[in-house]
């Protein structure tokens, strides 16, 4: 599902809201998650999962075209851990 499909589905489920209002809600939702992660925090959505960040250490990588060694700096990367309910939904038979 892409963002526009999400907006369409939310608008169908909430016809009392204008499309612009639905888009604003989605923007605020994702902006708040991104802001919290940028601050080094964690976002937990019960029944869905948790977003956090992990530290990646600096390393020496390789340029795939030339094979040349390239220094890759340390960085933080987003991480998502699925909740118990999502895992069960994925594996229900």
Kinemage of the C-alpha trace (Angstrom):
@kinemage 1
@onewidth
@group {chain A} dominant
@subgroup {mainchain}
@vectorlist {calphas} color= white
{ca unk a 1} P 0.000 0.000 0.000
{ca unk a 2} L 1.293 3.433 -0.860
{ca unk a 3} L 0.467 6.731 0.858
{ca unk a 4} L -2.248 7.731 -1.642
{ca unk a 5} L -3.994 4.363 -1.187
{ca unk a 6} L -3.889 4.822 2.588
{ca unk a 7} L -5.441 8.278 2.243
{ca unk a 8} L -8.178 6.907 -0.025
{ca unk a 9} L -9.041 4.088 2.403
{ca unk a 10} L -9.130 6.437 5.380
{ca unk a 11} L -11.352 8.857 3.466
{ca unk a 12} L -13.752 6.009 2.568
{ca unk a 13} L -13.957 4.990 6.247
{ca unk a 14} L -14.448 8.616 7.360
{ca unk a 15} L -16.684 10.334 4.775
{ca unk a 16} L -17.490 13.132 7.230
{ca unk a 17} L -13.900 14.365 6.839
{ca unk a 18} L -12.679 16.218 3.773
{ca unk a 19} L -9.789 14.630 1.872
{ca unk a 20} L -7.542 17.509 2.991
{ca unk a 21} L -8.358 16.794 6.636
{ca unk a 22} L -7.524 13.099 6.237
{ca unk a 23} L -4.229 14.028 4.592
{ca unk a 24} L -3.435 16.431 7.423
{ca unk a 25} L -4.053 13.707 10.034
{ca unk a 26} L -1.759 11.282 8.194
{ca unk a 27} L 0.926 13.971 7.842
{ca unk a 28} L 0.811 14.766 11.568
{ca unk a 29} L 0.948 11.056 12.439
{ca unk a 30} L 4.056 10.358 10.356
{ca unk a 31} L 5.712 13.668 11.281
{ca unk a 32} L 5.336 12.916 14.985
{ca unk a 33} L 6.874 9.461 14.573
{ca unk a 34} L 9.790 10.893 12.579
{ca unk a 35} L 10.316 13.714 15.094
{ca unk a 36} L 10.381 11.340 18.056
{ca unk a 37} L 12.891 9.063 16.307
{ca unk a 38} L 15.069 12.061 15.365
{ca unk a 39} L 15.174 12.971 19.070
{ca unk a 40} L 16.394 9.458 19.866
{ca unk a 41} L 13.046 8.345 21.253
{ca unk a 42} L 10.847 5.340 20.656
{ca unk a 43} L 7.269 5.107 19.375
{ca unk a 44} L 5.160 2.157 20.480
{ca unk a 45} L 1.761 1.449 18.931
{ca unk a 46} L 0.085 -1.249 21.016
{ca unk a 47} L -1.058 -4.160 18.904
{ca unk a 48} L 1.034 -3.030 15.942
{ca unk a 49} L 4.677 -2.605 16.846
{ca unk a 50} L 7.445 -0.281 17.946
{ca unk a 51} L 9.646 2.136 16.023
{ca unk a 52} L 13.112 2.963 17.343
{ca unk a 53} L 16.601 3.674 16.061
{ca unk a 54} L 19.776 1.645 16.126
{ca unk a 55} L 23.363 2.763 15.934
{ca unk a 56} L 25.494 1.551 13.047
{ca unk a 57} L 29.237 1.770 13.567
{ca unk a 58} L 31.588 3.243 11.003
{ca unk a 59} L 32.950 0.673 8.590
{ca unk a 60} L 34.853 0.226 5.372
{ca unk a 61} L 32.571 -0.624 2.448
{ca unk a 62} L 33.215 -1.262 -1.219
{ca unk a 63} L 32.092 0.667 -4.265
{ca unk a 64} L 30.235 -2.018 -6.278
{ca unk a 65} L 31.356 -0.586 -9.636
{ca unk a 66} L 35.034 -0.122 -8.963
{ca unk a 67} L 35.669 -2.350 -5.958
{ca unk a 68} L 37.386 0.627 -4.309
{ca unk a 69} L 37.303 0.788 -0.488
{ca unk a 70} L 34.999 3.524 0.826
{ca unk a 71} L 34.712 4.762 4.409
{ca unk a 72} L 31.097 4.617 5.583
{ca unk a 73} L 30.501 6.870 8.626
{ca unk a 74} L 28.643 5.834 11.776
{ca unk a 75} L 24.938 6.597 11.672
{ca unk a 76} L 21.558 5.941 13.243
{ca unk a 77} L 19.022 3.956 11.253
{ca unk a 78} L 15.284 3.414 11.855
{ca unk a 79} L 14.188 0.031 13.185
{ca unk a 80} L 10.717 -1.506 13.442
{ca unk a 81} L 9.782 -4.433 15.647
{ca unk a 82} L 6.395 -5.961 14.890
{ca unk a 83} L 4.023 -6.523 17.787
{ca unk a 84} L 2.645 -9.868 18.877
{ca unk a 85} L -0.773 -9.263 17.263
{ca unk a 86} L 0.740 -8.450 13.842
{ca unk a 87} L 2.953 -11.541 13.969
{ca unk a 88} L -0.088 -13.691 14.791
{ca unk a 89} L -2.099 -12.177 11.898
{ca unk a 90} L 0.705 -12.907 9.473
{ca unk a 91} L 0.928 -16.516 10.547
{ca unk a 92} L -2.744 -17.458 11.019
{ca unk a 93} L -3.671 -20.410 8.847
